[in-house]
Amino acid sequence: MKESCTFISYEAVTELSLEKRLEYMNDKVLDEYQERAGDLVETQLLENFE
């Protein structure tokens, strides 16, 4: 399931909130900001072993 779940990080939401023309953008812009939960888990595991 973690491979199919996506989310938008708080940092990305903050960045989006600064966009001056956000109201004119469509939902596809969110694809640029989404992250996969599986990728995050793998990154965190690797950081813990370093």
Buried (B, 14 or more C-beta within 10 A) or exposed (E): EEEEEBEBEEEBEEEBEEEEEEEEEEEEEEEEBEBBBBEBEEEEEEEEEE
